[in-house]
Amino acid sequence: MGRIKPVPKPLHFRYPEGHELSGIIIKEHYEDYDNGHFIYRKFIQYIELDGEDCVRFTYYRKPRGGDDESWVFGGQTSLLLQIDIFERLVKKAIEDGWIKVR
């Protein structure tokens, strides 16, 4: 548990097989969602990871009424996409009507 640090912040992945990646979270945006039991802070993050520009969707959560030290990272297996892949997927979803950009 702890405080969510401001960007820029370092990022390090260690896979079970031993492979490691390092990078930095450059920018992020978030929205809070209250489900009645927990507050979820849902992020989209712009990341430079081993020389590649990426987007990650992840989240933290804390109990309702918890303070700023109560956040717990919940995105150990978060979606991470290279920017070009992300753009193509979002474009397809918009074309198919799944996403409406207002």
Secondary structure, DSSP 8 states (H G I E B T S, - for coil): -B----SSEEEEEE-TTS-EEEEEEEEEEEEEEE-SSEEEEEEEEEEEETTEEEEEEEEEEEETT--TT-BEE--TT-EEEEHHHHHHHHHHHHHTTS----
